[in-house]
Amino acid sequence: MTAAVIGERTGANKGVGFILANGRERADAAAVIGKEFLLSLTGRAFFALLDHGRRRMEDRHR
């Protein structure tokens, strides 16, 4: 996920990374904070999904 956002920031003309970089260039604090919040929620949800899967696998092997 991080690599995708970094890639978008460096060479894309659409996507979350582009919007984040564009908001920083225009000094649009609401856009930057909103996108960073969205990215943190997405990362947290992905972590929770992986942790849930890990717990299920551990329970199966007991």
Secondary structure, 3 states (H helix, E strand, C coil): CHHHHHHHHHHCCCCHHHHHHHHHHCCCHHHHHHHHHHHHHHHHHHHHHHHHHHHHHHHHCC
